[in-house]
């Protein structure tokens, strides 16, 4: 590795650490803020044709499937009280907004407004098997290298979440799915709504 490449690599590592620390500070601030966000930033408004639903968004449904620019998505209803997201909904929106592009969790694309209701737009991973289901399939064979790679990616995801003050209550082979990315399988953590923000104490 040349000196220039070494300097560039260290700069990238430093930037990544600084970004991680900033996210950690913002999430801890969110934990101590007892007031939910008073408004939602809408990424896909009623007339936005980039987001298409597969059927009617009927009153009372908690989720619906659709496509976002041709990619499969599933949209989850955001619970409101007196016109504002609940504290729990507000916290989880903050978590997804901050980390979805930085580690291997269920991809979050933004907030949509449909049928005068608000929705979290997530990648549709319903066709991806959980690790438990994948490993129970006797027709599937994984090399030793592939198994180690999956375990490493899971560990890296959990380590990142811990580094920014997020603890997932339950980790199992049922809340990770395997998504085919090119020529390898990428484990993706689901059910991040079960995560909790923790405050760090020193001394």
C-alpha positions, 0 to 999 in steps of 0.5 A: 500500500502506498503512502497516499493510499494509507493516508486516504484509508486512515482519513476514511476510517476517521470519518466513519468513526466521527459519523458513528459518534455523531449518530450516537450523540443524536440517538442519546439526545433522542432518548432524553427528549421525552417529547415525540417529534411534532411533525413528519417529513414526507418523502412520498406525498399522495401524488408521488407516482414513484411509490405505487401500492399493489391494491387499495390502502383501506382504512384499518390496515396496518401495512400494504405492499407496493413498489418504489421505482419498480422495487418491491416495498412494504409500508407500515402504518405510523401510529399517531396520537393527537396528530403526532407520532407516539414516542415509540414510533418517533424513536424507531423512525429516528433509529432507521433514519440514522443507521439504515445506510450504515449497517445491515438492517431492514432498508428504510426508504422514507415516509409516505402519505397515503389515504391521509395516513402516514407510512414507513416505506421499507424494502419488501424482504418477504421473499428472503428466507430467515437463517433458520429456514435457510439452514433447515433446507437440506438441499442447501449447502454452504461452504465453511467460508460462506458460513464464517462470512455470514457469522462475521456480517451478523457480528459486525451489524450487532457491534455497530448497533452497540457502538451507537447505543442501540441494543436489540432485545432478541437476536436469533436465526429468526430475525435475520434474513439472507438476501442475495447480493451479487454472488454472496448472501447478506444477513439483514436484521429485521424487527428493529422496532424491538431495539432500545436506546441506551445511555452510556455511563462513564466513571 
